[in-house]
Amino acid sequence: MTVPVIDIHRILKRLPHRYPILLVDRVIEFESGVRIKALKNVTINEPYFMGHFPARPVMPGVMMLEALAQTAALLSFESMNTEPGADTVVYFVGIDGARFKRPVEPGDQLILEASLERAKGGIYKYKVRASVDGETAAEAELMCTMRKVA
């Protein structure tokens, strides 16, 4: 069993997401400002499985991208040693090259990896990959920005 580098209690302090949209269970590797590796235990209890697809449940690709975006946000927040305040949000500003290579089903352990490619002018670009048993399930380049809101 892998000992978490960042456990769920710290994740809850770093991310504003809560059930049913919090999609990161634990961080297993972290290199400040460089890369992060996290995991999501996929269970049949996920609310989206009731409708996607009931006869053969598959995790929606958009949910995999959201899990990867949360992982990337954790990389940024943890690297800056900051927590999002009620006045701070992280927005997607772009998704490039998203590819879905295999279905993710209940019982799978989704490994989420993000590496910071560039940070310039308040825009962060990450290379991300989700895998199951070493096999790529999804990959993309994500761009995000942090903004203060009133």
Secondary structure as a PSIPRED ss2 file (coil, helix, strand):
# PSIPRED VFORMAT (PSIPRED V4.0)

   1 M C   1.000  0.000  0.000
   2 T C   1.000  0.000  0.000
   3 V C   1.000  0.000  0.000
   4 P C   1.000  0.000  0.000
   5 V C   1.000  0.000  0.000
   6 I E   0.000  0.000  1.000
   7 D C   1.000  0.000  0.000
   8 I H   0.000  1.000  0.000
   9 H H   0.000  1.000  0.000
  10 R H   0.000  1.000  0.000
  11 I H   0.000  1.000  0.000
  12 L H   0.000  1.000  0.000
  13 K H   0.000  1.000  0.000
  14 R H   0.000  1.000  0.000
  15 L C   1.000  0.000  0.000
  16 P C   1.000  0.000  0.000
  17 H C   1.000  0.000  0.000
  18 R C   1.000  0.000  0.000
  19 Y C   1.000  0.000  0.000
  20 P C   1.000  0.000  0.000
  21 I C   1.000  0.000  0.000
  22 L C   1.000  0.000  0.000
  23 L C   1.000  0.000  0.000
  24 V C   1.000  0.000  0.000
  25 D C   1.000  0.000  0.000
  26 R E   0.000  0.000  1.000
  27 V E   0.000  0.000  1.000
  28 I E   0.000  0.000  1.000
  29 E E   0.000  0.000  1.000
  30 F E   0.000  0.000  1.000
  31 E E   0.000  0.000  1.000
  32 S C   1.000  0.000  0.000
  33 G C   1.000  0.000  0.000
  34 V C   1.000  0.000  0.000
  35 R E   0.000  0.000  1.000
  36 I E   0.000  0.000  1.000
  37 K E   0.000  0.000  1.000
  38 A E   0.000  0.000  1.000
  39 L E   0.000  0.000  1.000
  40 K E   0.000  0.000  1.000
  41 N E   0.000  0.000  1.000
  42 V C   1.000  0.000  0.000
  43 T C   1.000  0.000  0.000
  44 I C   1.000  0.000  0.000
  45 N C   1.000  0.000  0.000
  46 E C   1.000  0.000  0.000
  47 P H   0.000  1.000  0.000
  48 Y H   0.000  1.000  0.000
  49 F H   0.000  1.000  0.000
  50 M H   0.000  1.000  0.000
  51 G C   1.000  0.000  0.000
  52 H C   1.000  0.000  0.000
  53 F C   1.000  0.000  0.000
  54 P C   1.000  0.000  0.000
  55 A C   1.000  0.000  0.000
  56 R C   1.000  0.000  0.000
  57 P C   1.000  0.000  0.000
  58 V C   1.000  0.000  0.000
  59 M C   1.000  0.000  0.000
  60 P C   1.000  0.000  0.000
  61 G H   0.000  1.000  0.000
  62 V H   0.000  1.000  0.000
  63 M H   0.000  1.000  0.000
  64 M H   0.000  1.000  0.000
  65 L H   0.000  1.000  0.000
  66 E H   0.000  1.000  0.000
  67 A H   0.000  1.000  0.000
  68 L H   0.000  1.000  0.000
  69 A H   0.000  1.000  0.000
  70 Q H   0.000  1.000  0.000
  71 T H   0.000  1.000  0.000
  72 A H   0.000  1.000  0.000
  73 A H   0.000  1.000  0.000
  74 L H   0.000  1.000  0.000
  75 L H   0.000  1.000  0.000
  76 S H   0.000  1.000  0.000
  77 F H   0.000  1.000  0.000
  78 E H   0.000  1.000  0.000
  79 S H   0.000  1.000  0.000
  80 M H   0.000  1.000  0.000
  81 N C   1.000  0.000  0.000
  82 T C   1.000  0.000  0.000
  83 E C   1.000  0.000  0.000
  84 P C   1.000  0.000  0.000
  85 G C   1.000  0.000  0.000
  86 A C   1.000  0.000  0.000
  87 D C   1.000  0.000  0.000
  88 T E   0.000  0.000  1.000
  89 V E   0.000  0.000  1.000
  90 V E   0.000  0.000  1.000
  91 Y E   0.000  0.000  1.000
  92 F E   0.000  0.000  1.000
  93 V E   0.000  0.000  1.000
  94 G E   0.000  0.000  1.000
  95 I E   0.000  0.000  1.000
  96 D E   0.000  0.000  1.000
  97 G E   0.000  0.000  1.000
  98 A E   0.000  0.000  1.000
  99 R E   0.000  0.000  1.000
 100 F E   0.000  0.000  1.000
 101 K C   1.000  0.000  0.000
 102 R C   1.000  0.000  0.000
 103 P C   1.000  0.000  0.000
 104 V C   1.000  0.000  0.000
 105 E C   1.000  0.000  0.000
 106 P C   1.000  0.000  0.000
 107 G C   1.000  0.000  0.000
 108 D C   1.000  0.000  0.000
 109 Q E   0.000  0.000  1.000
 110 L E   0.000  0.000  1.000
 111 I E   0.000  0.000  1.000
 112 L E   0.000  0.000  1.000
 113 E E   0.000  0.000  1.000
 114 A E   0.000  0.000  1.000
 115 S E   0.000  0.000  1.000
 116 L E   0.000  0.000  1.000
 117 E E   0.000  0.000  1.000
 118 R E   0.000  0.000  1.000
 119 A E   0.000  0.000  1.000
 120 K E   0.000  0.000  1.000
 121 G C   1.000  0.000  0.000
 122 G C   1.000  0.000  0.000
 123 I E   0.000  0.000  1.000
 124 Y E   0.000  0.000  1.000
 125 K E   0.000  0.000  1.000
 126 Y E   0.000  0.000  1.000
 127 K E   0.000  0.000  1.000
 128 V E   0.000  0.000  1.000
 129 R E   0.000  0.000  1.000
 130 A E   0.000  0.000  1.000
 131 S E   0.000  0.000  1.000
 132 V E   0.000  0.000  1.000
 133 D C   1.000  0.000  0.000
 134 G C   1.000  0.000  0.000
 135 E E   0.000  0.000  1.000
 136 T E   0.000  0.000  1.000
 137 A E   0.000  0.000  1.000
 138 A E   0.000  0.000  1.000
 139 E E   0.000  0.000  1.000
 140 A E   0.000  0.000  1.000
 141 E E   0.000  0.000  1.000
 142 L E   0.000  0.000  1.000
 143 M E   0.000  0.000  1.000
 144 C E   0.000  0.000  1.000
 145 T E   0.000  0.000  1.000
 146 M E   0.000  0.000  1.000
 147 R E   0.000  0.000  1.000
 148 K E   0.000  0.000  1.000
 149 V C   1.000  0.000  0.000
 150 A C   1.000  0.000  0.000
